């Protein structure tokens, strides 16, 4: 098998949560470019519909589904929609996530619970449902999206979001645990830990008045630049394809070298 065959996702079916914007959209684009049919879910279905329409022009089939990862019924409906449309699930990308900023000593419990409901509980519920389908079909690929903050602390002034780091740490250990437990079913479970990427959600950092903070952030990154679409979608395709068939339980940073310091 040559490299192009190993990296091809032609005919595969992938669910991407949070695929209507940001890193989720980047990954959805990469999977579509490699030939995968897509089920794109998020709370804002209009964003999903727009991305689905754009990517269908690549010759793949796409489906947009409204899904709040904090609502179990929405997760079940997402899986049901995928199965009704395509009859299988080969790839799952758990990308959707939320955060909340507040001083640590005043952090509200309801926001802590909401973050864990979406970032951890929702990931587990969807993963369990998809993994049962993958098991019956002989295997599959699961990619969890963590963060560089999933393995470190962050200063209060720059990142007052104590629950977020903790939730992503849980995702990373869940990744490793499931990699061990699901290996017998030929299900591969890996995680990507992005660093600072330029997405629509981060555009506020690029306002002129934020330049001192942006300069300080970039100065900490060895490559002295932020991530773009092409810096993550290739890795996602690799982890979703046969090219990564001896890799499971890995948490791979994509951060310009920041985690190496």
C-alpha positions in Angstrom: 0.0 0.0 0.0 1.5 3.4 -1.0 1.2 6.5 1.0 -1.7 8.0 -0.9 -3.7 4.9 -0.4 -2.8 4.8 3.3 -4.0 8.4 3.8 -7.2 8.1 1.7 -10.5 8.4 3.5 -12.6 7.8 0.4 -15.9 6.3 1.3 -15.4 6.6 5.1 -18.0 8.3 7.3 -16.9 10.8 9.9 -18.7 12.7 12.6 -17.1 16.0 13.6 -18.6 17.9 16.6 -18.2 21.6 16.7 -17.4 21.4 13.0 -19.2 24.6 12.0 -16.3 26.9 12.9 -12.7 27.1 14.1 -10.6 24.1 14.5 -13.5 21.8 13.9 -14.1 23.4 10.5 -10.3 23.0 9.7 -10.5 19.3 10.5 -13.8 18.8 8.6 -12.1 20.4 5.6 -9.1 18.0 5.8 -11.3 14.9 6.1 -13.4 16.0 3.2 -10.3 16.7 1.1 -9.2 13.1 1.8 -12.5 11.8 0.6 -14.6 11.2 3.8 -18.3 11.8 3.9 -19.2 14.1 6.8 -21.7 14.5 9.6 -21.1 18.0 11.1 -22.8 18.8 14.4 -22.9 21.8 16.7 -25.3 23.9 18.6 -25.5 26.5 15.8 -26.7 24.4 12.9 -26.6 27.3 10.5 -22.8 27.2 10.7 -22.8 23.5 10.1 -25.1 23.9 7.1 -22.7 26.5 5.6 -19.7 24.3 6.1 -21.5 21.2 4.8 -22.5 23.1 1.7 -19.0 24.3 1.0 -17.4 20.9 1.5 -20.0 19.1 -0.6 -18.4 20.8 -3.6 -15.4 18.5 -3.0 -17.6 15.6 -4.2 -18.3 14.1 -0.7 -21.7 13.7 1.0 -22.3 16.0 3.9 -25.0 16.3 6.6 -25.5 19.1 9.1 -27.1 18.3 12.5 -28.0 20.5 15.4 -26.3 19.0 18.5 -25.7 20.5 22.0 -23.0 18.2 23.5 -24.4 19.0 26.9 -27.8 17.4 26.0 -27.9 13.6 25.9 -30.9 13.5 23.6 -29.1 15.7 21.0 -26.1 13.3 21.1 -28.3 10.3 20.5 -30.1 12.2 17.6 -26.7 13.0 16.1 -25.7 9.3 16.0 -29.2 8.3 14.7 -28.9 10.9 11.9 -25.5 9.6 10.9 -26.7 6.0 10.8 -29.9 6.9 8.9 -28.0 8.8 6.2 -24.8 6.6 5.9 -25.4 3.4 7.8 -22.1 3.5 9.6 -19.6 5.6 11.5 -15.9 5.0 10.7 -14.4 8.2 12.3 -15.3 10.3 15.3 -13.8 13.7 16.0 -14.8 15.0 19.4 -14.0 18.6 18.9 -16.9 20.6 20.4 -16.0 22.2 23.7 -16.8 25.3 25.8 -15.1 27.4 28.4 -15.9 30.2 30.9 -13.7 32.9 32.2 -13.9 33.9 35.9 -11.5 34.6 38.7 -10.5 31.2 40.2 -11.6 32.0 43.8 -15.0 33.1 42.5 -15.5 30.5 39.8 -19.2 29.6 39.7 -20.1 26.0 40.3 -22.8 25.9 37.6 -20.2 26.9 35.0 -17.8 24.3 36.2 -20.6 21.7 35.9 -21.6 22.9 32.4 -18.0 22.8 31.1 -17.6 19.2 32.3 -21.0 18.2 31.0 -20.0 19.3 27.5 -16.2 18.7 27.4 -16.1 15.4 29.3 -19.5 13.8 29.8 -20.8 14.6 26.3 -17.5 13.3 24.8 -17.9 10.1 26.7 -21.6 9.6 25.8 -20.9 10.1 22.0 -17.8 8.1 22.1 -19.5 5.1 23.7 -22.3 5.2 21.1 -19.9 5.5 18.2 -17.6 2.9 19.6 -20.4 0.3 19.8 -21.1 0.9 16.1 -17.4 0.7 15.2 -17.0 -2.5 17.2 -19.8 -4.2 15.1 -18.1 -2.9 11.9 -14.6 -4.2 12.7 -13.0 -1.0 14.0 -12.7 2.7 13.7 -10.8 5.9 14.5 -11.6 8.3 17.4 -9.8 11.7 17.6 -10.4 13.8 20.7 -9.4 17.5 20.7 -7.7 18.5 23.9 -5.6 21.6 24.4 -2.1 22.5 25.5 -3.9 23.5 28.7 -4.9 19.9 29.2 -1.5 19.1 30.7 -0.5 22.4 32.5 -1.7 25.3 34.5 -2.2 28.8 33.2 -1.8 32.2 34.8 -4.8 33.9 36.1 -4.3 37.1 34.1 -4.0 35.4 30.7 -6.4 32.4 31.2 -8.9 32.7 34.1 -10.7 29.5 33.2 -9.8 26.9 35.9 -12.4 24.4 34.8 -11.3 24.3 31.2 -7.8 23.0 31.9 -9.2 20.3 34.2 -11.8 19.2 31.7 -9.2 18.8 29.0 -6.9 16.8 31.3 -9.8 14.4 31.8 -10.2 14.1 28.0 -6.5 13.2 27.7 -6.7 10.5 30.3 -10.0 9.2 28.8 -8.1 9.0 25.5 -5.4 6.8 26.9 -7.8 4.7 28.9 -10.1 4.0 25.9 -7.1 3.4 23.7 -6.2 0.4 26.0 -9.7 -0.8 26.5 -10.9 -0.6 22.9 -7.8 -1.9 21.1 -9.3 -5.4 21.1 -12.0 -4.1 18.8 -9.5 -2.4 16.4 -10.7 1.0 17.6 -7.9 3.6 17.7 -8.2 6.5 20.1 -5.8 9.5 20.0 -5.9 13.2 20.9 -4.7 16.4 19.4 -3.7 19.2 21.8 -3.8 22.5 19.8 -1.9 25.5 21.0 -2.7 29.1 19.8 -4.6 29.0 16.5 -6.1 31.9 14.6 -9.8 31.1 14.4 -12.9 33.2 14.3 -13.3 32.7 18.0 -9.9 34.1 18.6 -10.2 37.2 16.3 -10.6 39.5 19.3 -6.9 38.9 20.1 -5.9 40.4 16.7 -7.6 43.8 17.4 -5.1 46.7 17.5 -5.6 47.3 21.2 -4.7 43.7 22.0 -1.4 43.9 20.2 0.7 43.9 23.4 -1.0 40.6 24.6 -0.6 39.1 21.1 3.1 40.0 21.0 3.6 38.5 24.4 1.8 35.3 23.4 3.8 34.8 20.2 7.1 35.5 22.0 6.5 32.4 24.1 6.0 30.1 21.0 9.4 28.9 19.6 8.1 29.2 16.0 6.8 32.7 16.8 3.6 32.3 14.9 0.0 31.0 15.5 -1.6 28.0 13.9 -3.6 28.0 10.7 -5.9 25.4 9.0 -3.0 23.6 7.2 -1.2 23.0 10.5 -3.9 20.7 11.9 -5.9 19.2 9.2 -3.1 17.0 7.9 -2.6 15.5 11.3 -6.3 14.8 11.6 -6.3 13.0 8.3 -3.3 11.0 9.4 -4.9 9.9 12.7 -8.2 9.1 10.9 -6.5 7.0 8.2 -4.7 3.7 7.9 -1.4 5.6 8.0 -1.7 5.7 11.8 -2.6 2.0 12.3 0.1 1.5 14.9 -0.7 4.6 17.0 -3.2 4.6 19.7 -3.4 6.4 23.1 -1.2 9.3 21.9 -1.8 13.0 22.8 -0.1 15.0 20.1 0.6 18.8 20.7 0.2 21.1 17.7 1.5 24.3 19.3 4.6 25.6 17.5 6.9 24.1 20.1 5.3 25.7 23.1 5.0 22.5 25.1 8.6 21.6 24.4 9.8 24.5 26.6 
